[in-house]
C-alpha cells in the first residue's frame, strides 16, 4: 500500500522510530483521551436516569430539563439553570476581553524587545507563580481580596473608604482569579506571533507619520490575529469550564454552570443529567468560538500556525 505524500515527508523528517512513537502518542491523546470520553459522555446524556446504576433507554428528557425544568415545578422554563448558563457564558467572554486588554501590550513589548537580556527574566517572573497549585493560588487570592486582605487594608489606610469592601460578593475576586489563572495562555500565543513580525514594518509606518494606534490597528493586530484568536479561544473555553475558581472565589450569587454540572454528577448522582448539561456547555462554547472566528475572518489553519 502506497503511503500518502504527507506521511512520507513526516517520516523523512522525524525518522521511522520517532515518527511512529509520535504518531501513536498523538492518536492515543486524540482518540483515547478526548474523542472516546466525549462520545461516552454524549451517550450518557441521552439515557434515562436509573438509581440502580443500570443503563436506561434513550431519551431527550435530560436536555428538556435544562429548558423546562423538572416536571411539576410549575414554571414554564427552567429560569435558574438558564440564567446561570447565560451568566457563565457572558462572564467567560468578559474574562477573555479583560485578559486580551492586559496581555496584548505585554506580549507586544516582549515580542518586539527580543535580544534584550531582561526579557528572559520578565518571562521567568510570569512563569514562576504558576509553579504553585491552582487551588492554592485561588485561596491566596481570596485572602488578598478578603475583608482584612492586602487590598482592603491599603485602600482603607489611604482613606478611600472606612469599611472593607466585599470584593467576593461583588464577583471582582472571581473575575480577577479567572483572569490571573489563564493569563499565560493569552500572552504566549500573541507573543509567539508578534516575535516574528519584522520591526522594519513598524518603523516604516512610523516614518510615514502613522500614529501608534493606527500602527497597531493596521499592522500589528492583523499580523497577530492568529495568536490573538488562539489565546482568546483557550481563555474563553477554560473560563467557561472552570470549577475551582468559582467555588473558592465566587460570592453567594455567582453560581457557575460547571458547579451545577458537578452537583448533578456528585451530589445528585445523576450522571445522565450531568452529561447533558456538560454537552450543552461544550457545544455552546464551540459554536460561539466558531462564530467569532467567522466574524473576524480567522480559520483553523491560522490558529495552527
The 8 nearest C-alpha neighbors of each residue, nearest first, counted from 0:
[[1, 2, 3, 4, 6, 7, 5, 10],
 [0, 2, 3, 4, 7, 6, 5, 8],
 [1, 3, 6, 0, 4, 7, 5, 8],
 [4, 2, 6, 5, 7, 1, 8, 0],
 [3, 5, 7, 6, 8, 2, 9, 1],
 [4, 6, 8, 7, 3, 9, 2, 10],
 [7, 5, 9, 8, 3, 4, 10, 2],
 [6, 8, 4, 10, 9, 5, 11, 3],
 [7, 9, 11, 5, 6, 10, 12, 4],
 [8, 10, 6, 12, 7, 11, 5, 13],
 [11, 9, 14, 13, 7, 12, 15, 8],
 [12, 10, 8, 14, 9, 13, 7, 15],
 [11, 13, 9, 10, 14, 8, 18, 7],
 [14, 12, 18, 10, 11, 17, 9, 15],
 [13, 15, 10, 18, 11, 17, 16, 12],
 [14, 16, 18, 10, 17, 19, 13, 11],
 [17, 15, 19, 18, 14, 20, 13, 10],
 [16, 18, 20, 19, 14, 15, 13, 21],
 [17, 19, 13, 15, 21, 16, 14, 20],
 [18, 20, 22, 16, 17, 21, 15, 23],
 [21, 19, 17, 23, 22, 18, 24, 16],
 [22, 20, 24, 18, 19, 23, 17, 25],
 [21, 23, 19, 25, 20, 24, 18, 26],
 [24, 22, 26, 20, 25, 21, 27, 19],
 [25, 23, 27, 21, 22, 26, 28, 20],
 [24, 26, 28, 22, 27, 23, 29, 21],
 [25, 27, 29, 23, 28, 24, 30, 22],
 [28, 26, 31, 24, 30, 25, 29, 23],
 [29, 27, 25, 32, 26, 31, 30, 24],
 [30, 28, 26, 33, 27, 32, 31, 25],
 [29, 31, 34, 27, 33, 26, 32, 28],
 [32, 30, 27, 28, 35, 33, 29, 34],
 [31, 33, 28, 30, 29, 36, 34, 35],
 [32, 34, 29, 30, 36, 35, 31, 37],
 [33, 35, 30, 37, 36, 38, 29, 32],
 [34, 36, 38, 37, 31, 30, 33, 39],
 [37, 35, 39, 38, 34, 33, 40, 32],
 [38, 36, 40, 34, 39, 35, 41, 33],
 [37, 39, 41, 35, 40, 36, 34, 42],
 [40, 38, 36, 42, 37, 41, 35, 43],
 [39, 41, 37, 43, 38, 42, 274, 36],
 [40, 42, 38, 44, 39, 43, 37, 278],
 [41, 43, 39, 40, 44, 45, 38, 46],
 [44, 42, 271, 40, 46, 45, 41, 274],
 [43, 45, 275, 274, 271, 41, 42, 46],
 [44, 46, 58, 57, 43, 42, 59, 61],
 [47, 45, 57, 55, 43, 56, 44, 58],
 [46, 48, 55, 56, 49, 58, 57, 271],
 [47, 49, 271, 269, 55, 46, 50, 272],
 [48, 50, 51, 52, 53, 47, 55, 54],
 [51, 49, 52, 48, 53, 269, 268, 47],
 [52, 50, 49, 53, 54, 48, 55, 268],
 [53, 51, 50, 49, 54, 48, 55, 269],
 [52, 54, 51, 49, 55, 50, 48, 47],
 [53, 55, 52, 46, 56, 49, 47, 48],
 [56, 54, 47, 46, 49, 53, 48, 57],
 [55, 57, 46, 47, 58, 54, 45, 48],
 [56, 58, 46, 45, 47, 55, 59, 42],
 [57, 59, 45, 60, 46, 47, 56, 61],
 [60, 58, 61, 62, 45, 63, 57, 46],
 [59, 61, 63, 62, 58, 64, 45, 47],
 [62, 60, 272, 64, 59, 63, 275, 44],
 [61, 63, 64, 60, 65, 59, 275, 66],
 [62, 64, 60, 66, 65, 61, 67, 59],
 [63, 65, 68, 61, 67, 62, 66, 69],
 [66, 64, 63, 62, 68, 67, 77, 80],
 [65, 67, 77, 63, 64, 76, 68, 81],
 [68, 66, 76, 77, 64, 63, 75, 65],
 [69, 67, 64, 77, 65, 66, 76, 70],
 [68, 70, 72, 64, 71, 67, 77, 65],
 [71, 69, 72, 68, 73, 67, 64, 74],
 [70, 72, 73, 69, 74, 68, 75, 67],
 [73, 71, 70, 74, 69, 68, 75, 77],
 [72, 74, 71, 75, 70, 69, 76, 68],
 [75, 73, 76, 72, 77, 67, 68, 78],
 [74, 76, 67, 73, 77, 68, 72, 78],
 [77, 75, 67, 74, 78, 66, 68, 81],
 [78, 76, 68, 67, 66, 79, 80, 65],
 [77, 79, 81, 76, 80, 82, 66, 74],
 [80, 78, 82, 81, 77, 83, 84, 76],
 [79, 81, 83, 82, 78, 77, 84, 65],
 [82, 80, 84, 78, 83, 79, 77, 85],
 [81, 83, 85, 79, 84, 80, 78, 86],
 [82, 84, 86, 80, 81, 85, 256, 87],
 [83, 85, 81, 87, 256, 82, 86, 80],
 [86, 84, 82, 88, 87, 83, 81, 89],
 [87, 85, 83, 89, 84, 88, 90, 82],
 [86, 88, 90, 84, 85, 89, 255, 83],
 [89, 87, 91, 85, 90, 86, 239, 92],
 [90, 88, 92, 86, 91, 87, 85, 93],
 [89, 91, 93, 87, 92, 88, 86, 94],
 [92, 90, 94, 88, 238, 239, 235, 93],
 [93, 91, 95, 89, 90, 94, 235, 96],
 [92, 94, 90, 96, 95, 91, 97, 89],
 [93, 95, 97, 91, 92, 96, 178, 98],
 [94, 96, 92, 98, 93, 97, 235, 234],
 [97, 95, 99, 93, 98, 94, 100, 92],
 [98, 96, 94, 100, 95, 99, 93, 101],
 [99, 97, 95, 101, 96, 100, 102, 178],
 [98, 100, 96, 102, 101, 97, 103, 95],
 [101, 99, 97, 98, 102, 103, 96, 104],
 [102, 100, 98, 99, 103, 97, 104, 105],
 [101, 103, 99, 105, 186, 104, 98, 100],
 [102, 104, 106, 105, 99, 100, 101, 107],
 [105, 103, 107, 106, 102, 108, 101, 100],
 [104, 106, 108, 102, 107, 103, 109, 101],
 [105, 107, 190, 109, 103, 186, 108, 104],
 [108, 106, 104, 110, 105, 109, 111, 103],
 [107, 109, 105, 111, 106, 110, 112, 104],
 [110, 108, 106, 112, 107, 111, 105, 118],
 [111, 109, 194, 107, 190, 193, 108, 112],
 [110, 112, 108, 113, 109, 107, 194, 193],
 [113, 111, 109, 110, 108, 115, 114, 118],
 [114, 112, 115, 111, 110, 109, 118, 194],
 [113, 115, 116, 112, 118, 117, 111, 119],
 [114, 116, 113, 117, 118, 112, 119, 109],
 [115, 117, 118, 119, 114, 120, 113, 112],
 [116, 118, 120, 119, 115, 121, 122, 114],
 [119, 117, 121, 120, 116, 115, 122, 109],
 [120, 118, 122, 117, 121, 116, 123, 115],
 [119, 121, 123, 117, 118, 122, 124, 116],
 [120, 122, 118, 124, 123, 119, 117, 125],
 [123, 121, 125, 119, 120, 124, 118, 126],
 [124, 122, 120, 126, 125, 121, 127, 119],
 [125, 123, 121, 122, 127, 126, 120, 128],
 [124, 126, 122, 123, 127, 121, 128, 183],
 [125, 127, 123, 124, 129, 128, 122, 130],
 [126, 128, 129, 124, 130, 125, 123, 131],
 [129, 127, 130, 126, 131, 125, 124, 136],
 [130, 128, 131, 127, 126, 132, 133, 125],
 [129, 131, 128, 127, 132, 126, 133, 136],
 [132, 130, 129, 128, 133, 136, 135, 127],
 [131, 133, 135, 134, 136, 130, 129, 137],
 [134, 132, 136, 135, 137, 131, 180, 129],
 [135, 133, 137, 136, 132, 138, 243, 244],
 [134, 136, 138, 132, 137, 133, 139, 131],
 [137, 135, 139, 133, 134, 138, 140, 132],
 [136, 138, 134, 140, 135, 139, 244, 133],
 [139, 137, 141, 135, 140, 136, 134, 142],
 [138, 140, 136, 142, 137, 141, 135, 143],
 [141, 139, 143, 137, 142, 138, 144, 136],
 [140, 142, 138, 144, 139, 143, 145, 248],
 [141, 143, 145, 139, 140, 144, 148, 138],
 [142, 144, 148, 140, 149, 141, 145, 139],
 [143, 145, 141, 148, 142, 166, 140, 150],
 [146, 144, 148, 142, 147, 143, 141, 166],
 [145, 147, 163, 148, 151, 165, 164, 144],
 [148, 146, 145, 152, 151, 149, 163, 142],
 [149, 147, 143, 145, 144, 142, 146, 151],
 [148, 150, 152, 143, 151, 153, 147, 144],
 [151, 149, 153, 152, 148, 144, 154, 143],
 [152, 150, 154, 153, 148, 149, 163, 155],
 [151, 153, 149, 155, 150, 154, 156, 148],
 [154, 152, 156, 150, 155, 151, 149, 157],
 [155, 153, 151, 157, 156, 159, 152, 150],
 [154, 156, 158, 152, 153, 157, 160, 159],
 [155, 157, 153, 158, 154, 152, 159, 151],
 [156, 158, 154, 155, 159, 153, 160, 152],
 [159, 157, 155, 156, 160, 154, 161, 153],
 [158, 160, 154, 155, 157, 161, 156, 153],
 [161, 159, 158, 155, 162, 154, 163, 157],
 [160, 162, 155, 163, 158, 159, 156, 154],
 [161, 163, 160, 164, 155, 151, 146, 165],
 [164, 162, 146, 151, 165, 161, 155, 147],
 [163, 165, 166, 162, 151, 146, 160, 145],
 [166, 164, 167, 168, 169, 163, 146, 145],
 [165, 167, 169, 171, 172, 168, 164, 144],
 [168, 166, 170, 250, 172, 169, 165, 249],
 [167, 169, 250, 170, 165, 166, 251, 249],
 [168, 170, 166, 167, 171, 165, 250, 172],
 [171, 169, 173, 167, 172, 168, 249, 250],
 [172, 170, 166, 174, 173, 169, 175, 167],
 [171, 173, 175, 167, 170, 166, 174, 248],
 [174, 172, 248, 170, 176, 249, 171, 175],
 [175, 173, 177, 171, 176, 172, 178, 94],
 [174, 176, 178, 172, 173, 177, 179, 171],
 [177, 175, 173, 179, 174, 178, 172, 180],
 [178, 176, 180, 174, 179, 175, 173, 238],
 [179, 177, 175, 176, 180, 181, 94, 98],
 [178, 180, 176, 182, 177, 181, 175, 98],
 [179, 181, 177, 178, 182, 176, 133, 183],
 [182, 180, 184, 183, 179, 178, 234, 177],
 [181, 183, 179, 185, 184, 178, 180, 98],
 [184, 182, 186, 185, 181, 187, 125, 126],
 [185, 183, 181, 182, 230, 186, 187, 234],
 [186, 184, 230, 183, 182, 187, 188, 102],
 [185, 187, 183, 102, 106, 189, 184, 188],
 [186, 188, 190, 189, 191, 185, 183, 184],
 [189, 187, 226, 191, 190, 230, 186, 185],
 [190, 188, 226, 192, 187, 191, 227, 186],
 [189, 191, 106, 187, 193, 110, 192, 188],
 [190, 192, 188, 194, 189, 193, 187, 195],
 [193, 191, 189, 194, 190, 223, 195, 226],
 [192, 194, 196, 190, 110, 195, 191, 223],
 [193, 195, 110, 191, 192, 196, 190, 111],
 [196, 194, 193, 192, 197, 191, 110, 111],
 [197, 195, 193, 194, 198, 192, 222, 219],
 [198, 196, 199, 200, 195, 201, 194, 193],
 [197, 199, 201, 200, 196, 202, 111, 203],
 [198, 200, 202, 197, 201, 203, 204, 196],
 [201, 199, 203, 198, 202, 197, 204, 218],
 [202, 200, 204, 198, 199, 203, 205, 214],
 [201, 203, 199, 205, 204, 200, 206, 198],
 [204, 202, 206, 200, 205, 201, 199, 207],
 [203, 205, 207, 201, 202, 206, 209, 200],
 [204, 206, 202, 209, 208, 207, 203, 201],
 [205, 207, 203, 208, 204, 202, 209, 201],
 [208, 206, 204, 205, 209, 203, 202, 210],
 [207, 209, 205, 206, 210, 204, 203, 211],
 [208, 210, 205, 204, 207, 213, 214, 211],
 [211, 209, 213, 212, 214, 208, 205, 204],
 [210, 212, 214, 213, 215, 209, 205, 216],
 [213, 211, 215, 214, 210, 216, 209, 217],
 [214, 212, 216, 215, 210, 211, 217, 209],
 [215, 213, 211, 218, 212, 217, 216, 209],
 [214, 216, 219, 212, 213, 218, 220, 217],
 [217, 215, 213, 220, 214, 218, 212, 219],
 [216, 218, 214, 215, 213, 219, 221, 220],
 [219, 217, 214, 215, 221, 220, 216, 222],
 [218, 220, 215, 222, 221, 223, 217, 216],
 [219, 221, 223, 222, 216, 215, 224, 218],
 [222, 220, 224, 223, 219, 218, 217, 216],
 [221, 223, 219, 220, 224, 218, 196, 193],
 [222, 224, 220, 226, 221, 192, 225, 193],
 [223, 225, 227, 221, 226, 222, 220, 228],
 [226, 224, 302, 228, 301, 227, 223, 229],
 [227, 225, 189, 188, 229, 228, 223, 224],
 [226, 228, 224, 230, 229, 225, 189, 231],
 [229, 227, 225, 231, 226, 230, 224, 232],
 [228, 230, 226, 232, 227, 231, 302, 225],
 [229, 231, 185, 227, 233, 232, 228, 184],
 [232, 230, 228, 234, 233, 229, 95, 235],
 [233, 231, 229, 235, 230, 234, 228, 236],
 [232, 234, 236, 230, 235, 231, 237, 229],
 [235, 233, 231, 237, 232, 236, 95, 238],
 [236, 234, 238, 232, 91, 233, 237, 95],
 [237, 235, 233, 239, 238, 234, 232, 240],
 [236, 238, 240, 234, 239, 235, 241, 233],
 [239, 237, 241, 235, 91, 240, 236, 234],
 [238, 240, 91, 236, 237, 241, 235, 87],
 [241, 239, 237, 238, 257, 236, 242, 280],
 [242, 240, 238, 239, 237, 243, 244, 257],
 [241, 243, 245, 244, 257, 246, 258, 240],
 [242, 244, 246, 245, 247, 241, 134, 137],
 [243, 245, 247, 246, 248, 242, 137, 241],
 [246, 244, 249, 248, 247, 242, 243, 173],
 [245, 247, 243, 244, 249, 248, 242, 258],
 [248, 246, 244, 245, 249, 243, 137, 138],
 [249, 247, 173, 245, 244, 172, 141, 246],
 [250, 248, 245, 173, 253, 246, 247, 170],
 [249, 251, 168, 167, 253, 252, 170, 248],
 [250, 252, 253, 168, 249, 254, 167, 170],
 [253, 251, 250, 254, 168, 249, 170, 169],
 [254, 252, 250, 249, 251, 255, 170, 245],
 [253, 255, 252, 83, 256, 258, 249, 251],
 [256, 254, 258, 257, 87, 83, 253, 245],
 [257, 255, 259, 258, 84, 83, 87, 260],
 [258, 256, 260, 259, 255, 242, 261, 240],
 [257, 259, 261, 256, 255, 260, 262, 242],
 [258, 260, 262, 256, 257, 261, 263, 255],
 [261, 259, 257, 273, 263, 258, 262, 276],
 [262, 260, 258, 264, 259, 263, 265, 257],
 [261, 263, 266, 259, 265, 260, 264, 267],
 [264, 262, 267, 273, 260, 269, 261, 265],
 [265, 263, 270, 268, 261, 273, 262, 269],
 [264, 266, 268, 262, 267, 263, 261, 269],
 [267, 265, 262, 268, 263, 264, 261, 269],
 [268, 266, 263, 269, 265, 262, 264, 270],
 [267, 269, 264, 265, 266, 263, 270, 262],
 [270, 268, 263, 267, 271, 264, 272, 273],
 [271, 269, 264, 273, 272, 274, 268, 263],
 [270, 272, 44, 43, 274, 273, 269, 48],
 [273, 271, 275, 61, 274, 270, 269, 44],
 [272, 274, 263, 270, 260, 276, 275, 264],
 [273, 275, 44, 277, 271, 272, 276, 40],
 [276, 274, 44, 272, 278, 277, 273, 62],
 [275, 277, 279, 273, 274, 278, 260, 280],
 [278, 276, 274, 280, 275, 279, 273, 281],
 [277, 279, 281, 275, 280, 276, 282, 274],
 [280, 278, 276, 282, 277, 281, 283, 275],
 [279, 281, 277, 283, 278, 282, 284, 276],
 [282, 280, 278, 284, 283, 279, 277, 285],
 [281, 283, 285, 279, 284, 280, 278, 286],
 [282, 284, 286, 280, 285, 281, 279, 287],
 [285, 283, 287, 281, 286, 282, 280, 288],
 [284, 286, 282, 288, 287, 283, 289, 281],
 [287, 285, 289, 283, 288, 284, 290, 282],
 [286, 288, 290, 284, 285, 289, 283, 291],
 [287, 289, 285, 291, 290, 286, 292, 284],
 [290, 288, 292, 286, 287, 291, 285, 293],
 [291, 289, 287, 293, 292, 288, 286, 294],
 [292, 290, 294, 288, 293, 289, 295, 287],
 [293, 291, 297, 289, 295, 290, 294, 296],
 [292, 294, 296, 290, 291, 295, 297, 289],
 [293, 295, 291, 292, 296, 290, 297, 289],
 [294, 296, 292, 293, 297, 291, 290, 224],
 [297, 295, 293, 294, 292, 298, 291, 224],
 [296, 298, 292, 295, 293, 301, 299, 225],
 [299, 297, 300, 301, 292, 296, 302, 293],
 [298, 300, 302, 301, 303, 297, 292, 304],
 [299, 301, 303, 298, 302, 304, 297, 225],
 [302, 300, 225, 299, 304, 303, 298, 297],
 [303, 301, 225, 299, 300, 304, 229, 228],
 [302, 304, 300, 301, 299, 225, 229, 298],
 [303, 301, 302, 300, 225, 226, 299, 192]]
